[in-house]
Amino acid sequence: MLPDTPGKPTPVTGATFDEKLANARKQLDAHFVETVRWHFSPETGTPFWLEKAKTFDFNPLTDVKTFDDIKRFPIFEDEWLRGGPVRKWVPKAYADRGVYVFETGGTTGLPKSRIVIDDFKIDYEMMSDTLPDKAFPRGSNWLMLGPSGPRRLRLAIEHLAQYRGGICFAVDLDPRWVVKCIKDRKISEANAYKEHCIEQALTVLAGGHDIKCMFTTPKLLAAFDEALRNGKLEDKFRSLGKPIPAGGLRSIKAAGIIGIFSGGTEFTPQFTREAYEEMLDNGDVYMTPTYGNTLMGLACSKPIGPDDGFKITYYAPQPRAVIQVVNPDNFDEIVPYGATGRVLLTTLTKEFFVPRFPERDEGEREKPYEKYPWDGVSGVRPFAALAGGTVVGVY
């Protein structure tokens, strides 16, 4: 097991739920003020924000008192992250630290880039604390069946496995190529590439590495399950001259996987029910959906299952990130509980400050939960005004 990375926030405590709600808000207010002062201080601050502050009609060092003051900041524009120099995002206090660059987007034009030092480690250690050890045993090896390259997922899942005492095996997957194929209507090529990625995963499993846990996306999970049902892992064993275990290898459970960490807006109640009942042996294989991105981190969900119709509700990793569900025509207006709105993300770490970033998603605002005493979001899906029609994806 790896030791905790410095910087993880203290869990919210309280004798009652109302006390937890109040303490969570106090923690967020204090963390927000501290983060703003860090990024706007001449000694520790971020060059981009020090320059941007010259255009503000307020002083971030003296006029920010609570999280409500987030409304003072301009809506974050993703174009600010396209192009360099990337050093403008490195806080002065971290000028001598090793820096990663993670990308998102980039199918057309310049990708968005963000700098990272330890944030991805902290994000995934916090996520690790939500995983049940029964489904994700400490010391277990992992399979990473998802995007690699300049995206953070490869390193993040690898750190998650190491943090829990295991070793991670990864495939080589470029989602930009898939999106390009789909845009060019080369669906057969996109599907061939998907099969290539599944083939890599089956090869890893056939290697005898005792893998019990995996990360994958919903669509790749379905493709992985289909390949197993069609006997492709058994075919791989035969090609390697290895005996097929008694009972066969035609399900995710039979392949030895007992815990799956997955993410993406494809997580609908319909897909989750299908996965739970047909792919995961009625919950014998545990699956935990997540929602997040390179900018925010990870929002974990309440446990899913038939009791609540497989509804998925996500909660941001406060106080390091905040999800707000807002009126699409007025980002200052938070919608009522149960109402639909645009997802607005805020990132609050010493490495990266992103106030009020409008996601390309919409969802329903959900009430706080015992484990996560702050607002959540359910029904996450591409924002209708931006989707421009049917959203087609392979990964």
N, C-alpha and C positions, 0 to 999 in steps of 0.2 A: 504494500500500500504506500502511496505517496503522501507526504504531509500536506496539510492545508496550505494553499497559496495565501500569503498575507493580503488582507483587504476584504475578506469575506465579512458581510455585515452580521451583527448579532441577531439571532432569531427573535421575533416579537413575542413577548410574554404578556400574561394577564390572567387574573383569577376568573374573569368572566369574558364572554365574547365582546360585550360593550367595552370592557377595559382593553382588550386586544385591539379593537378598532381605534380607540383613542391613542393607544401607544404606537400603533402603526403610523398614524397620522403625524404624531410628534416626531417619530423617527424620520419620516419622509421630509418634514419641514426642515429639520436640522441637517439632514444629509444634502438636501437641495441647496441650502444656504452655503454649506461647506464646499460643495462642488462648484458653485458659481464663483465663490471667492478664489478658489484654486485656479480656475481657468481665466479669471480676469485680473489676477494679481500681477503686477509688473515682475515680481520675482519668480513665480511658478507658472505663470499663465501660458496659454496657447497663442502663438502668433496670429492665427486667423481671428480668434475672438478678441484679442487686444486691438487689432485693426478695426474689426467690425464695431466694437464698442464706441468708436469715435462718431458713429452715425446714430447712436441711441439718444433718446431724450430723457434718459435716466442713468444713474450710476450703479452698475451691478454690485459694486463693493459695499455700498451703503443703503441702497433703496430696496434690496431684496430681503424680505423678512420671513416669508412662508412660501410653500409651494404654489399658493394662489398667484404669486407674482410671476409665475411662468408665462402668464398672458402678456407681460411686458416685452417679452422677447419676440422677434419676428418669426413667422412660420419658416421652418428650416427648408431650404431648397436643395433638392438632390443634385442640382447642377453644381453646387459648391464642392461636391466631392468628385466631380469629373475633371481630371487633369491636375497637374501639379503646380508648384512643387509640393510633394506630399509632406515635406518637413514642416509646412505651415500648421499641420495638425498635431505636431509633437510638442507637448508642454515643455516649457523651459526647464522645469525640474527634472525632466526625463531625457535631457539632451544627450546624456552619456550612456543611456540604456540601449540594449539591442532591440530593434523594432521590426515587427512583422508588418506586411501589407496584405490585407485580405480584400478581395474584389467581389462585387455583386453586379449582375447585369452584364452589359457588354456585348450582347448579341449584335446590336448595331451601335455604332458610335463608341465613344469612350466609356469604359466601365466606371462605376462608382468605387472609390478606394477608401479604406479606412485604416488607420494605423492601430496596431495592437501590441501590447507588451505582455501583460498578464491577464487581461480581461477575459479571454476565452477560457482560460484555466479556471478562473473564479466562477464564471457562468456555469461551467459544466460540473464543478464541484458542488455548487448549490443544487444543480439538477440531480446530481448523484444522491444527495441527501433525501430526495423524494422517492428514490427507487426502492422497492421491497427486496430485501436480500434473498428471499425465497425464489424470486423469479430472476434476479440478477445476482447470483452468488458471488461473494467476494473471492477474488482470485481467478474468476472465470475468464476465458479468452473470448474476444469479440470479433465479429465480422462487420466491416464497414462497407455497405453496399449503397453508395451514394456519391455525390459530386466530389471530385478531387481537384487538383490543380491549384489555382490561386484562391480558392474558397476556404473558409475556415473549418468546414466540417471535418475534413480529413484529420487535421491536427487536433481538433476538439474531441472527436470520438476517440482518437488515440490516447489523448490525455485522460479522458474519462475511464478508459479501460485500465490504464496504468494507475490512476488514482485509486481504483477499486482492486488493484493487485493483479490485473490480468495483462494480456498482450493482445494487440489489435492487428488484424489482417485486413488489408484494404484492396479494393479493385481500382482500376484506372478508368475514370468516367468523366467525359467532357459534355455537360448538358448544353453548352452553346452550339455544339455540332448538331445535336438533336433538334434544337429550336430552329436552326438554320434549315435543316432538312424539311421540317414541317412547314416553315414559311415558303419553301420552294416546292411544296407539295410532293416531296420525295418520301412518302410515307413508308414505302418498302425499305428504303435505306435507314430510316429512323428505327423501324422495327428490327432490322438486321443488327443495328448497333446495340439495341436493347438486348437482343439475344447474345451478343458478344459479351456484354457486361454480366449477364446471368451466367454465361459459361465460365467466366472468371470466378464468380462466387462458388459455383459447383466444384471447380478445381480446388479451391481452398478447402472446402468441406471434405473433399475426397482425400486430402492430405493427412488426415488423422490428427488434427491439432486440438481436438476436444473443445470445439467452440460451442458455447451455450447461449451467448447473447449476441444481438446484432442491431445495427442501425440500418434502416432503409426508408425509402419514400413509399407512400401508399401504392403508387402504380408499379414500382419495382417489387413491392411485396406481393402484389397480385401476379406479376410475371414470374417471380421466384416460386410461388406456390404452384402455378401452372406447370412449370418445368419439372418440379418434383413429382406432381401427379402423373405427368407423362413419362416418368421413369428415367429422366435424364441424369439424375445423380446415380442411379443404379447402372446406367450405361457407362458413366464415368468410372465407376468402380471396376466394371468389367474390362474397360480399356486399359486400366492400370494393373489388371490381374489380381484385384483384391476381392475377397469374398463379400457377398452382400449379407448384412446381418439378418438374423431371423426376424421376420415381420416386415422386412423390406424398408425402403427409404423413400416412400411416396407421400410424405407429408412433412410439414415444418417440424412437427413434434417428433416424428420418426427420425428426422435428420439431426436431432439432438438440441435444437434451439428451444429454450424455455422462456426467454425474455426478449421482447422486441421494443426498441425505442424508435419511434418514427415521427415524421413531421410533414406538414404541408396542408394547403387549403383544400386538398382533395378529401380530407377527413370530414365526411358528412355522416349523419346518423345511419344512412342507408349503407354506405361503404363499411362503417364500423361494425354494423350488425352482420353483414356478409363476412367480413374478416373474422369476427368473433366466432360465428357459428360454423363457417365452412373451412377457413384457413387455419384457425387457431384452436380447433377441437373444442369448441364451446368454452373457451377461456382457459383451457389447460395450459396453453401458451399465453403468457401475460403480454399485453401490449399497452404502452403508455404514449398517447399522442402528445405532441408539442407544437407550439406555434412560435416562430421567431425568425430572425434574420441576422445578417452580419452586423447591422447597426445596433440592434437592441439587445440581443442575447436570446434567452429561452423563456417562453411562458409555458408553464406546466399546466396540465389539466387535472380536474377532479377525476377520481377513478371512474372508468366507464363500464357499462354493463347493461343488462336487460331491465334492471330495476327502474331506471329513469329513461328508458327508450333510447339508450346509447347516445344521449346528448353529451356534447363535448363543450366544456367551459374552460377557457384558458385564463390564467392569472400571471401577470408579469412578475419578474423577480425584484419586487420592491425591497429596498429603496433605490436599487441600482438602475431600474427602468420602470416606467409607468405607462400603462395603456389607458387611454381615454376614448370613449365612444361619443363622437360629437356630431352636431348638425352639419351636414355636408356644405351648407351655404353660410355657416357661421361657426368657425372652429373654436370660438370662445364659449359656445353653448353646448354643455354636456346634455345628452338626451336622457329622458327618464329611464328607469329600470324597465327592461323588457322591450324598449323601443330600438329601432334600427338606426345606425349612424355610421359615419366614416371612422376608421380606426386611426387614432393619432398616437404616435409613439414618442416617448421622451427617454433619452439615455443620459444617465447621471453617474459617470465614473470619473476618476482623476485622469484617465487616459483619453476619454472621449465625452464631449458634451454635445448633445443633439436635442435642442428644445423643439417639441411639437412638430414631428415629422409626419406628414400625411401619408399613410400607407396606401397601397393600391387595393385595399380590402375594406369591406364593410362587415358589420356584424351587429349582434344585439347586446346591449349593456346588461350585465348580470350583477347580482348582489354579492357582497363579500361572503367568504366561506370560512369555516372554522380554521382550516389550515392556512388559508390565505386571506387575512382580514382586510381586504381592499377590493375595489371593483374588478370584475372580470369581463370577458367577452365570449359570446357563443355564436355559432352559425357563421364562422368566418368564411368569406367567399370574395372573389374579385368584385371590386366596387362597380356597380352597374354602369355608372356614367363614364367609366374609363375602359370597361371591357370591350365595348364596341362590337358585341356579338358573342358568338360561342368561343369559349376558351378551350383550345385543344392542347393536350399535353401527353407525353409519353413517360416522363420522369417525375 
